[in-house]
Amino acid sequence: MRSILSAMVLASVAALFIPTARADETTSKSPSPLFCEKGKELLSEDFSSPTLAKEWRAAKGKWEVKDGAVRGDEIAADKHAAVIRRDLPTHNLIAEFSFRFDGGKQLGFSLNDKKGHVCRAKISPTQLQLNKDVPHDSKEKPPVLDTQKLDLKPGEWHTAVIEVGGNTMVASIDGKVVAFGTHEGIDVDKSNFGFPISGAGVSIKALHVWEAKLPVDPAAAMKKLEALHTKTANTAN
């Protein structure tokens, strides 16, 4: 009996030292790409340094690195979204990152070529949208490729996966909400990517970027993607 009681006491003490997941951290398995296949990893950024690495360019806004995440805040005087950019020459890619709204209105993942903006995913607490960008001097509105509803609460971490393969762009949030579209203007060499942020406070962490391989059977992959899109669709008006 004494040995049994001793074992129970030891087990109780050991349990006190077992780390538990914090409520503000993502604990689920990372979502998988839905169209492309992962190739060579091009970038892994854990934001572990107290300041942004020299490869990042903070074009606008206020940026702060803390606890393994980078937070961007728009500055009203800039009259422009807060933006950080990083050179990363590629054609097709898969990007994965976690994000949290800390009061901000919108987070973007923007892809650019040497001439300017190419395409972007825009994430707000209530909406996921994919756009083909247009030149700054164009009077046309950026074509909307797809829009889906979201319901994201402040202070919660979520994971986004962005895929660009050929003329197809796909975005998913936590593997549950899926948006995709095609446009011939997406199928170009990209030179850099960026995170534009609107409003006061959006945090980003655990960024990974891979080369993307087009599916072996594009027609079958597209059919599967369309079926998943229909299953999860919650189209915003």
Rosetta blueprint (number, residue, H / E / L):
1 M L
2 R H
3 S H
4 I H
5 L H
6 S H
7 A H
8 M H
9 V H
10 L H
11 A H
12 S H
13 V H
14 A H
15 A H
16 L H
17 F L
18 I L
19 P L
20 T L
21 A L
22 R L
23 A L
24 D L
25 E L
26 T L
27 T L
28 S L
29 K L
30 S L
31 P L
32 S L
33 P L
34 L L
35 F L
36 C L
37 E E
38 K E
39 G E
40 K E
41 E E
42 L E
43 L E
44 S E
45 E E
46 D L
47 F L
48 S L
49 S L
50 P L
51 T L
52 L L
53 A L
54 K L
55 E L
56 W E
57 R E
58 A E
59 A E
60 K E
61 G L
62 K E
63 W E
64 E E
65 V E
66 K E
67 D L
68 G L
69 A E
70 V E
71 R E
72 G E
73 D E
74 E L
75 I L
76 A H
77 A H
78 D H
79 K L
80 H L
81 A L
82 A E
83 V E
84 I E
85 R E
86 R E
87 D E
88 L E
89 P E
90 T E
91 H L
92 N L
93 L E
94 I E
95 A E
96 E E
97 F E
98 S E
99 F E
100 R E
101 F E
102 D L
103 G L
104 G E
105 K E
106 Q E
107 L E
108 G E
109 F E
110 S E
111 L E
112 N E
113 D L
114 K L
115 K L
116 G L
117 H E
118 V E
119 C E
120 R E
121 A E
122 K E
123 I E
124 S E
125 P L
126 T L
127 Q E
128 L E
129 Q E
130 L E
131 N E
132 K E
133 D L
134 V L
135 P L
136 H L
137 D L
138 S L
139 K L
140 E L
141 K L
142 P L
143 P L
144 V E
145 L E
146 D E
147 T E
148 Q E
149 K E
150 L L
151 D L
152 L L
153 K L
154 P L
155 G L
156 E L
157 W E
158 H E
159 T E
160 A E
161 V E
162 I E
163 E E
164 V E
165 G E
166 G L
167 N L
168 T E
169 M E
170 V E
171 A E
172 S E
173 I E
174 D L
175 G L
176 K L
177 V E
178 V E
179 A E
180 F E
181 G E
182 T E
183 H L
184 E H
185 G H
186 I H
187 D L
188 V L
189 D L
190 K E
191 S E
192 N E
193 F E
194 G E
195 F E
196 P E
197 I E
198 S E
199 G E
200 A E
201 G E
202 V E
203 S E
204 I E
205 K E
206 A E
207 L E
208 H E
209 V E
210 W E
211 E E
212 A E
213 K E
214 L L
215 P L
216 V L
217 D L
218 P H
219 A H
220 A H
221 A H
222 M H
223 K H
224 K H
225 L H
226 E H
227 A H
228 L H
229 H H
230 T H
231 K H
232 T H
233 A L
234 N L
235 T E
236 A L
237 N L
